[in-house]
Amino acid sequence: PRRRCWNGVLVNVDFGNGFRPKRMPPAALAARLSAGRRNNDPERIAILQAKTKVLEDKAKELGVPTTTGDVCNFLATDRPVDLLAEHFSLTFAKTPDLMEHKTTTGEVLRLCRNLNGLRPESMRRLLRWRMGLRYEQATGEYPSDAKLEELCAAEAEALKQQANGELKAALATASDAAASTEATGSSRTDSAASSVMQAAPSQK
């Protein structure tokens, strides 16, 4: 028999007897390995919270905002990109059942735990996950891949138009403010010049 390490458990393997180990892992460990770990498992949640705390402490040292949001607000808002930019992490405190959704993968949980410095592809991943859940909540069924792509493209275009409209409004406001300031300054200059002329003695 040879000793082998299987998933962290040291076992003796007899290669002459159908490759069956002489000693199986403990029943609790075997059940966990075979069934997998649930996302809402208390032990897993505690680990995620501890990791989030470490990341938040590092962010505070760097002067990065550490505001925590909730997934339910991320699903409800019509400004999802702004919400991601304004928060350090997203929690499932109000919607723990979403941790068990088929689309809530380990990658999604990792991205929700640390929103700082999201790359474009990571942000699109979260927005796609959000859109699928929103559609399912509204219709009762999860969209097909083609439908989800269509919904994401439509939302991206809407967000683009929204950002362009806000930019134009901001530029117009800034332009009006600059014109008003210039007019006020010109008026003050004319008034000062007039006062000087009146105060100066007349020359003959």
CNS distance restraints for C-alpha pairs under 8 A (distance, minus, plus):
assign (resid   1 and name CA) (resid  12 and name CA) 6.05 0.50 0.50
assign (resid   1 and name CA) (resid  13 and name CA) 5.28 0.50 0.50
assign (resid   1 and name CA) (resid  14 and name CA) 4.30 0.50 0.50
assign (resid   1 and name CA) (resid  15 and name CA) 6.61 0.50 0.50
assign (resid   2 and name CA) (resid  12 and name CA) 5.50 0.50 0.50
assign (resid   2 and name CA) (resid  13 and name CA) 5.18 0.50 0.50
assign (resid   2 and name CA) (resid  14 and name CA) 6.43 0.50 0.50
assign (resid   2 and name CA) (resid  15 and name CA) 7.75 0.50 0.50
assign (resid   3 and name CA) (resid  10 and name CA) 6.78 0.50 0.50
assign (resid   3 and name CA) (resid  11 and name CA) 5.67 0.50 0.50
assign (resid   3 and name CA) (resid  12 and name CA) 4.40 0.50 0.50
assign (resid   3 and name CA) (resid  13 and name CA) 6.01 0.50 0.50
assign (resid   4 and name CA) (resid  10 and name CA) 5.71 0.50 0.50
assign (resid   4 and name CA) (resid  11 and name CA) 5.44 0.50 0.50
assign (resid   4 and name CA) (resid  12 and name CA) 6.15 0.50 0.50
assign (resid   4 and name CA) (resid  13 and name CA) 6.74 0.50 0.50
assign (resid   5 and name CA) (resid   9 and name CA) 5.41 0.50 0.50
assign (resid   5 and name CA) (resid  10 and name CA) 4.33 0.50 0.50
assign (resid   5 and name CA) (resid  11 and name CA) 6.16 0.50 0.50
assign (resid   6 and name CA) (resid  10 and name CA) 6.15 0.50 0.50
assign (resid   6 and name CA) (resid  11 and name CA) 6.94 0.50 0.50
assign (resid   9 and name CA) (resid  25 and name CA) 6.41 0.50 0.50
assign (resid  11 and name CA) (resid  21 and name CA) 6.60 0.50 0.50
assign (resid  11 and name CA) (resid  22 and name CA) 7.31 0.50 0.50
assign (resid  11 and name CA) (resid  23 and name CA) 5.91 0.50 0.50
assign (resid  11 and name CA) (resid  24 and name CA) 7.04 0.50 0.50
assign (resid  11 and name CA) (resid  25 and name CA) 7.63 0.50 0.50
assign (resid  12 and name CA) (resid  21 and name CA) 5.76 0.50 0.50
assign (resid  12 and name CA) (resid  22 and name CA) 5.81 0.50 0.50
assign (resid  12 and name CA) (resid  23 and name CA) 6.46 0.50 0.50
assign (resid  13 and name CA) (resid  19 and name CA) 6.55 0.50 0.50
assign (resid  13 and name CA) (resid  20 and name CA) 6.34 0.50 0.50
assign (resid  13 and name CA) (resid  21 and name CA) 4.44 0.50 0.50
assign (resid  13 and name CA) (resid  22 and name CA) 6.15 0.50 0.50
assign (resid  14 and name CA) (resid  18 and name CA) 7.69 0.50 0.50
assign (resid  14 and name CA) (resid  19 and name CA) 5.93 0.50 0.50
assign (resid  14 and name CA) (resid  20 and name CA) 6.42 0.50 0.50
assign (resid  14 and name CA) (resid  21 and name CA) 6.24 0.50 0.50
assign (resid  14 and name CA) (resid  22 and name CA) 6.93 0.50 0.50
assign (resid  15 and name CA) (resid  19 and name CA) 4.79 0.50 0.50
assign (resid  15 and name CA) (resid  20 and name CA) 7.41 0.50 0.50
assign (resid  25 and name CA) (resid  29 and name CA) 6.46 0.50 0.50
assign (resid  25 and name CA) (resid  30 and name CA) 5.96 0.50 0.50
assign (resid  26 and name CA) (resid  30 and name CA) 6.10 0.50 0.50
assign (resid  27 and name CA) (resid  31 and name CA) 6.08 0.50 0.50
assign (resid  28 and name CA) (resid  32 and name CA) 6.27 0.50 0.50
assign (resid  29 and name CA) (resid  33 and name CA) 6.10 0.50 0.50
assign (resid  30 and name CA) (resid  34 and name CA) 6.05 0.50 0.50
assign (resid  31 and name CA) (resid  35 and name CA) 5.90 0.50 0.50
assign (resid  32 and name CA) (resid  36 and name CA) 5.46 0.50 0.50
assign (resid  32 and name CA) (resid  37 and name CA) 6.52 0.50 0.50
assign (resid  33 and name CA) (resid  37 and name CA) 7.78 0.50 0.50
assign (resid  37 and name CA) (resid  41 and name CA) 6.96 0.50 0.50
assign (resid  38 and name CA) (resid  44 and name CA) 7.96 0.50 0.50
assign (resid  38 and name CA) (resid 100 and name CA) 7.28 0.50 0.50
assign (resid  39 and name CA) (resid  44 and name CA) 6.71 0.50 0.50
assign (resid  39 and name CA) (resid  45 and name CA) 7.44 0.50 0.50
assign (resid  39 and name CA) (resid  99 and name CA) 5.71 0.50 0.50
assign (resid  39 and name CA) (resid 100 and name CA) 6.00 0.50 0.50
assign (resid  40 and name CA) (resid  44 and name CA) 6.89 0.50 0.50
assign (resid  40 and name CA) (resid  45 and name CA) 6.31 0.50 0.50
assign (resid  40 and name CA) (resid  96 and name CA) 7.00 0.50 0.50
assign (resid  40 and name CA) (resid  97 and name CA) 7.86 0.50 0.50
assign (resid  40 and name CA) (resid  99 and name CA) 6.12 0.50 0.50
assign (resid  40 and name CA) (resid 100 and name CA) 6.79 0.50 0.50
assign (resid  41 and name CA) (resid  45 and name CA) 6.20 0.50 0.50
assign (resid  42 and name CA) (resid  46 and name CA) 6.10 0.50 0.50
assign (resid  43 and name CA) (resid  47 and name CA) 6.33 0.50 0.50
assign (resid  44 and name CA) (resid  48 and name CA) 6.23 0.50 0.50
assign (resid  45 and name CA) (resid  49 and name CA) 6.11 0.50 0.50
assign (resid  46 and name CA) (resid  50 and name CA) 6.16 0.50 0.50
assign (resid  47 and name CA) (resid  51 and name CA) 6.23 0.50 0.50
assign (resid  48 and name CA) (resid  52 and name CA) 6.10 0.50 0.50
assign (resid  48 and name CA) (resid 113 and name CA) 7.61 0.50 0.50
assign (resid  49 and name CA) (resid  53 and name CA) 6.14 0.50 0.50
assign (resid  50 and name CA) (resid  54 and name CA) 6.41 0.50 0.50
assign (resid  51 and name CA) (resid  55 and name CA) 6.34 0.50 0.50
assign (resid  52 and name CA) (resid  56 and name CA) 6.08 0.50 0.50
assign (resid  52 and name CA) (resid  89 and name CA) 7.88 0.50 0.50
assign (resid  52 and name CA) (resid 113 and name CA) 5.93 0.50 0.50
assign (resid  52 and name CA) (resid 114 and name CA) 7.25 0.50 0.50
assign (resid  53 and name CA) (resid  57 and name CA) 6.20 0.50 0.50
assign (resid  54 and name CA) (resid  58 and name CA) 6.39 0.50 0.50
assign (resid  55 and name CA) (resid  59 and name CA) 6.13 0.50 0.50
assign (resid  55 and name CA) (resid 114 and name CA) 7.37 0.50 0.50
assign (resid  56 and name CA) (resid  60 and name CA) 6.16 0.50 0.50
assign (resid  56 and name CA) (resid  66 and name CA) 6.00 0.50 0.50
assign (resid  56 and name CA) (resid  88 and name CA) 7.65 0.50 0.50
assign (resid  57 and name CA) (resid  61 and name CA) 6.41 0.50 0.50
assign (resid  58 and name CA) (resid  62 and name CA) 6.49 0.50 0.50
assign (resid  59 and name CA) (resid  63 and name CA) 6.12 0.50 0.50
assign (resid  59 and name CA) (resid  64 and name CA) 4.94 0.50 0.50
assign (resid  59 and name CA) (resid  65 and name CA) 7.08 0.50 0.50
assign (resid  59 and name CA) (resid  66 and name CA) 6.76 0.50 0.50
assign (resid  60 and name CA) (resid  64 and name CA) 5.69 0.50 0.50
assign (resid  60 and name CA) (resid  65 and name CA) 7.12 0.50 0.50
assign (resid  60 and name CA) (resid  66 and name CA) 6.93 0.50 0.50
assign (resid  65 and name CA) (resid  86 and name CA) 7.59 0.50 0.50
assign (resid  65 and name CA) (resid  87 and name CA) 6.97 0.50 0.50
assign (resid  65 and name CA) (resid  88 and name CA) 6.32 0.50 0.50
assign (resid  66 and name CA) (resid  87 and name CA) 6.44 0.50 0.50
assign (resid  66 and name CA) (resid  88 and name CA) 4.71 0.50 0.50
assign (resid  66 and name CA) (resid  89 and name CA) 7.53 0.50 0.50
assign (resid  67 and name CA) (resid  86 and name CA) 7.29 0.50 0.50
assign (resid  67 and name CA) (resid  87 and name CA) 4.85 0.50 0.50
assign (resid  67 and name CA) (resid  88 and name CA) 5.31 0.50 0.50
assign (resid  67 and name CA) (resid  89 and name CA) 7.11 0.50 0.50
assign (resid  68 and name CA) (resid  87 and name CA) 5.56 0.50 0.50
assign (resid  68 and name CA) (resid  88 and name CA) 5.65 0.50 0.50
assign (resid  68 and name CA) (resid  89 and name CA) 5.05 0.50 0.50
assign (resid  68 and name CA) (resid  90 and name CA) 5.84 0.50 0.50
assign (resid  68 and name CA) (resid  91 and name CA) 7.21 0.50 0.50
assign (resid  69 and name CA) (resid  73 and name CA) 7.22 0.50 0.50
assign (resid  69 and name CA) (resid  74 and name CA) 7.83 0.50 0.50
assign (resid  69 and name CA) (resid  87 and name CA) 6.11 0.50 0.50
assign (resid  69 and name CA) (resid  88 and name CA) 7.71 0.50 0.50
assign (resid  69 and name CA) (resid  89 and name CA) 6.20 0.50 0.50
assign (resid  69 and name CA) (resid  90 and name CA) 4.76 0.50 0.50
assign (resid  69 and name CA) (resid  91 and name CA) 6.31 0.50 0.50
assign (resid  70 and name CA) (resid  74 and name CA) 6.63 0.50 0.50
assign (resid  70 and name CA) (resid  90 and name CA) 4.98 0.50 0.50
assign (resid  70 and name CA) (resid  91 and name CA) 4.84 0.50 0.50
assign (resid  70 and name CA) (resid  92 and name CA) 6.05 0.50 0.50
assign (resid  70 and name CA) (resid  93 and name CA) 6.85 0.50 0.50
assign (resid  70 and name CA) (resid  94 and name CA) 7.04 0.50 0.50
assign (resid  71 and name CA) (resid  75 and name CA) 6.26 0.50 0.50
assign (resid  71 and name CA) (resid  90 and name CA) 5.74 0.50 0.50
assign (resid  71 and name CA) (resid  91 and name CA) 5.93 0.50 0.50
assign (resid  71 and name CA) (resid  92 and name CA) 5.75 0.50 0.50
assign (resid  71 and name CA) (resid  94 and name CA) 7.71 0.50 0.50
assign (resid  71 and name CA) (resid  95 and name CA) 7.11 0.50 0.50
assign (resid  72 and name CA) (resid  76 and name CA) 6.24 0.50 0.50
assign (resid  72 and name CA) (resid  92 and name CA) 7.73 0.50 0.50
assign (resid  72 and name CA) (resid  94 and name CA) 6.80 0.50 0.50
assign (resid  72 and name CA) (resid  95 and name CA) 6.50 0.50 0.50
assign (resid  73 and name CA) (resid  77 and name CA) 5.95 0.50 0.50
assign (resid  74 and name CA) (resid  80 and name CA) 6.04 0.50 0.50
assign (resid  74 and name CA) (resid  83 and name CA) 6.86 0.50 0.50
assign (resid  74 and name CA) (resid  84 and name CA) 7.98 0.50 0.50
assign (resid  74 and name CA) (resid 130 and name CA) 7.51 0.50 0.50
assign (resid  75 and name CA) (resid  80 and name CA) 7.78 0.50 0.50
assign (resid  75 and name CA) (resid 130 and name CA) 5.89 0.50 0.50
assign (resid  75 and name CA) (resid 131 and name CA) 7.80 0.50 0.50
assign (resid  75 and name CA) (resid 133 and name CA) 7.63 0.50 0.50
assign (resid  75 and name CA) (resid 134 and name CA) 6.40 0.50 0.50
assign (resid  77 and name CA) (resid  83 and name CA) 7.91 0.50 0.50
assign (resid  79 and name CA) (resid  83 and name CA) 6.45 0.50 0.50
assign (resid  79 and name CA) (resid 159 and name CA) 7.73 0.50 0.50
assign (resid  80 and name CA) (resid  84 and name CA) 6.28 0.50 0.50
assign (resid  80 and name CA) (resid 127 and name CA) 7.54 0.50 0.50
assign (resid  81 and name CA) (resid  85 and name CA) 6.27 0.50 0.50
assign (resid  82 and name CA) (resid  86 and name CA) 6.14 0.50 0.50
assign (resid  83 and name CA) (resid  87 and name CA) 6.34 0.50 0.50
assign (resid  84 and name CA) (resid  88 and name CA) 7.70 0.50 0.50
assign (resid  84 and name CA) (resid 115 and name CA) 6.56 0.50 0.50
assign (resid  85 and name CA) (resid 115 and name CA) 7.55 0.50 0.50
assign (resid  85 and name CA) (resid 116 and name CA) 7.69 0.50 0.50
assign (resid  87 and name CA) (resid 115 and name CA) 6.94 0.50 0.50
assign (resid  87 and name CA) (resid 116 and name CA) 8.00 0.50 0.50
assign (resid  88 and name CA) (resid 113 and name CA) 7.79 0.50 0.50
assign (resid  88 and name CA) (resid 114 and name CA) 6.02 0.50 0.50
assign (resid  88 and name CA) (resid 115 and name CA) 5.22 0.50 0.50
assign (resid  88 and name CA) (resid 116 and name CA) 5.91 0.50 0.50
assign (resid  89 and name CA) (resid 112 and name CA) 5.44 0.50 0.50
assign (resid  89 and name CA) (resid 113 and name CA) 4.92 0.50 0.50
assign (resid  89 and name CA) (resid 114 and name CA) 5.10 0.50 0.50
assign (resid  89 and name CA) (resid 115 and name CA) 5.38 0.50 0.50
assign (resid  89 and name CA) (resid 116 and name CA) 7.95 0.50 0.50
assign (resid  90 and name CA) (resid 112 and name CA) 4.95 0.50 0.50
assign (resid  90 and name CA) (resid 113 and name CA) 6.11 0.50 0.50
assign (resid  90 and name CA) (resid 114 and name CA) 7.90 0.50 0.50
assign (resid  90 and name CA) (resid 115 and name CA) 7.88 0.50 0.50
assign (resid  91 and name CA) (resid 112 and name CA) 7.13 0.50 0.50
assign (resid  91 and name CA) (resid 113 and name CA) 7.42 0.50 0.50
assign (resid  92 and name CA) (resid  96 and name CA) 5.00 0.50 0.50
assign (resid  92 and name CA) (resid  98 and name CA) 7.30 0.50 0.50
assign (resid  92 and name CA) (resid  99 and name CA) 7.09 0.50 0.50
assign (resid  95 and name CA) (resid  99 and name CA) 7.80 0.50 0.50
assign (resid  96 and name CA) (resid 100 and name CA) 7.75 0.50 0.50
assign (resid  97 and name CA) (resid 101 and name CA) 7.05 0.50 0.50
assign (resid  98 and name CA) (resid 104 and name CA) 7.04 0.50 0.50
assign (resid  99 and name CA) (resid 104 and name CA) 5.87 0.50 0.50
assign (resid 100 and name CA) (resid 104 and name CA) 6.68 0.50 0.50
assign (resid 103 and name CA) (resid 129 and name CA) 6.87 0.50 0.50
assign (resid 104 and name CA) (resid 108 and name CA) 5.78 0.50 0.50
assign (resid 104 and name CA) (resid 109 and name CA) 6.88 0.50 0.50
assign (resid 104 and name CA) (resid 129 and name CA) 7.68 0.50 0.50
assign (resid 105 and name CA) (resid 109 and name CA) 6.43 0.50 0.50
assign (resid 106 and name CA) (resid 110 and name CA) 6.14 0.50 0.50
assign (resid 107 and name CA) (resid 111 and name CA) 6.20 0.50 0.50
assign (resid 108 and name CA) (resid 112 and name CA) 6.12 0.50 0.50
assign (resid 108 and name CA) (resid 125 and name CA) 7.78 0.50 0.50
assign (resid 108 and name CA) (resid 126 and name CA) 6.78 0.50 0.50
assign (resid 109 and name CA) (resid 113 and name CA) 6.17 0.50 0.50
assign (resid 110 and name CA) (resid 114 and name CA) 6.72 0.50 0.50
assign (resid 111 and name CA) (resid 115 and name CA) 6.06 0.50 0.50
assign (resid 111 and name CA) (resid 118 and name CA) 7.89 0.50 0.50
assign (resid 111 and name CA) (resid 122 and name CA) 7.32 0.50 0.50
assign (resid 111 and name CA) (resid 126 and name CA) 7.69 0.50 0.50
assign (resid 118 and name CA) (resid 122 and name CA) 5.88 0.50 0.50
assign (resid 118 and name CA) (resid 123 and name CA) 6.05 0.50 0.50
assign (resid 119 and name CA) (resid 123 and name CA) 6.23 0.50 0.50
assign (resid 120 and name CA) (resid 124 and name CA) 6.18 0.50 0.50
assign (resid 121 and name CA) (resid 125 and name CA) 6.13 0.50 0.50
assign (resid 122 and name CA) (resid 126 and name CA) 6.44 0.50 0.50
assign (resid 123 and name CA) (resid 127 and name CA) 6.17 0.50 0.50
assign (resid 124 and name CA) (resid 128 and name CA) 5.96 0.50 0.50
assign (resid 125 and name CA) (resid 129 and name CA) 6.22 0.50 0.50
assign (resid 126 and name CA) (resid 130 and name CA) 6.08 0.50 0.50
assign (resid 127 and name CA) (resid 131 and name CA) 6.10 0.50 0.50
assign (resid 127 and name CA) (resid 152 and name CA) 7.61 0.50 0.50
assign (resid 128 and name CA) (resid 132 and name CA) 6.27 0.50 0.50
assign (resid 128 and name CA) (resid 148 and name CA) 7.46 0.50 0.50
assign (resid 128 and name CA) (resid 152 and name CA) 6.33 0.50 0.50
assign (resid 129 and name CA) (resid 133 and name CA) 6.46 0.50 0.50
assign (resid 130 and name CA) (resid 134 and name CA) 6.17 0.50 0.50
assign (resid 131 and name CA) (resid 135 and name CA) 6.14 0.50 0.50
assign (resid 131 and name CA) (resid 148 and name CA) 7.33 0.50 0.50
assign (resid 131 and name CA) (resid 151 and name CA) 7.23 0.50 0.50
assign (resid 131 and name CA) (resid 152 and name CA) 6.81 0.50 0.50
assign (resid 132 and name CA) (resid 136 and name CA) 6.22 0.50 0.50
assign (resid 132 and name CA) (resid 142 and name CA) 6.34 0.50 0.50
assign (resid 132 and name CA) (resid 143 and name CA) 6.40 0.50 0.50
assign (resid 132 and name CA) (resid 148 and name CA) 6.47 0.50 0.50
assign (resid 133 and name CA) (resid 137 and name CA) 6.11 0.50 0.50
assign (resid 133 and name CA) (resid 142 and name CA) 7.25 0.50 0.50
assign (resid 134 and name CA) (resid 138 and name CA) 6.21 0.50 0.50
assign (resid 135 and name CA) (resid 139 and name CA) 6.00 0.50 0.50
assign (resid 135 and name CA) (resid 140 and name CA) 7.69 0.50 0.50
assign (resid 135 and name CA) (resid 141 and name CA) 7.39 0.50 0.50
assign (resid 135 and name CA) (resid 142 and name CA) 6.59 0.50 0.50
assign (resid 135 and name CA) (resid 143 and name CA) 6.82 0.50 0.50
assign (resid 136 and name CA) (resid 140 and name CA) 4.89 0.50 0.50
assign (resid 136 and name CA) (resid 141 and name CA) 4.70 0.50 0.50
assign (resid 136 and name CA) (resid 142 and name CA) 4.66 0.50 0.50
assign (resid 136 and name CA) (resid 143 and name CA) 6.99 0.50 0.50
assign (resid 137 and name CA) (resid 141 and name CA) 7.57 0.50 0.50
assign (resid 143 and name CA) (resid 147 and name CA) 5.67 0.50 0.50
assign (resid 143 and name CA) (resid 148 and name CA) 5.69 0.50 0.50
assign (resid 144 and name CA) (resid 148 and name CA) 5.99 0.50 0.50
assign (resid 145 and name CA) (resid 149 and name CA) 6.17 0.50 0.50
assign (resid 146 and name CA) (resid 150 and name CA) 6.32 0.50 0.50
assign (resid 147 and name CA) (resid 151 and name CA) 6.18 0.50 0.50
assign (resid 148 and name CA) (resid 152 and name CA) 6.10 0.50 0.50
assign (resid 149 and name CA) (resid 153 and name CA) 6.10 0.50 0.50
assign (resid 150 and name CA) (resid 154 and name CA) 6.19 0.50 0.50
assign (resid 151 and name CA) (resid 155 and name CA) 6.20 0.50 0.50
assign (resid 152 and name CA) (resid 156 and name CA) 6.04 0.50 0.50
assign (resid 153 and name CA) (resid 157 and name CA) 6.24 0.50 0.50
assign (resid 154 and name CA) (resid 158 and name CA) 6.21 0.50 0.50
assign (resid 155 and name CA) (resid 159 and name CA) 6.06 0.50 0.50
assign (resid 156 and name CA) (resid 160 and name CA) 6.12 0.50 0.50
assign (resid 157 and name CA) (resid 161 and name CA) 6.19 0.50 0.50
assign (resid 158 and name CA) (resid 162 and name CA) 6.09 0.50 0.50
assign (resid 159 and name CA) (resid 163 and name CA) 6.10 0.50 0.50
assign (resid 160 and name CA) (resid 164 and name CA) 6.15 0.50 0.50
assign (resid 161 and name CA) (resid 165 and name CA) 6.08 0.50 0.50
assign (resid 162 and name CA) (resid 166 and name CA) 6.23 0.50 0.50
assign (resid 163 and name CA) (resid 167 and name CA) 6.09 0.50 0.50
assign (resid 164 and name CA) (resid 168 and name CA) 6.17 0.50 0.50
assign (resid 165 and name CA) (resid 169 and name CA) 6.18 0.50 0.50
assign (resid 166 and name CA) (resid 170 and name CA) 6.08 0.50 0.50
assign (resid 167 and name CA) (resid 171 and name CA) 6.13 0.50 0.50
assign (resid 168 and name CA) (resid 172 and name CA) 6.09 0.50 0.50
assign (resid 169 and name CA) (resid 173 and name CA) 6.16 0.50 0.50
assign (resid 170 and name CA) (resid 174 and name CA) 6.14 0.50 0.50
assign (resid 171 and name CA) (resid 175 and name CA) 6.04 0.50 0.50
assign (resid 172 and name CA) (resid 176 and name CA) 6.16 0.50 0.50
assign (resid 173 and name CA) (resid 177 and name CA) 6.13 0.50 0.50
assign (resid 174 and name CA) (resid 178 and name CA) 6.11 0.50 0.50
assign (resid 175 and name CA) (resid 179 and name CA) 6.15 0.50 0.50
assign (resid 176 and name CA) (resid 180 and name CA) 6.06 0.50 0.50
assign (resid 177 and name CA) (resid 181 and name CA) 6.09 0.50 0.50
assign (resid 178 and name CA) (resid 182 and name CA) 6.08 0.50 0.50
assign (resid 179 and name CA) (resid 183 and name CA) 6.09 0.50 0.50
assign (resid 180 and name CA) (resid 184 and name CA) 6.11 0.50 0.50
assign (resid 181 and name CA) (resid 185 and name CA) 6.09 0.50 0.50
assign (resid 182 and name CA) (resid 186 and name CA) 6.09 0.50 0.50
assign (resid 183 and name CA) (resid 187 and name CA) 6.10 0.50 0.50
assign (resid 184 and name CA) (resid 188 and name CA) 6.20 0.50 0.50
assign (resid 185 and name CA) (resid 189 and name CA) 6.19 0.50 0.50
assign (resid 186 and name CA) (resid 190 and name CA) 6.19 0.50 0.50
assign (resid 187 and name CA) (resid 191 and name CA) 6.12 0.50 0.50
assign (resid 188 and name CA) (resid 192 and name CA) 6.10 0.50 0.50
assign (resid 189 and name CA) (resid 193 and name CA) 6.12 0.50 0.50
assign (resid 190 and name CA) (resid 194 and name CA) 6.11 0.50 0.50
assign (resid 191 and name CA) (resid 195 and name CA) 6.24 0.50 0.50
assign (resid 192 and name CA) (resid 196 and name CA) 6.30 0.50 0.50
assign (resid 193 and name CA) (resid 197 and name CA) 6.27 0.50 0.50
assign (resid 194 and name CA) (resid 198 and name CA) 6.24 0.50 0.50
assign (resid 195 and name CA) (resid 199 and name CA) 6.14 0.50 0.50
assign (resid 196 and name CA) (resid 200 and name CA) 6.06 0.50 0.50
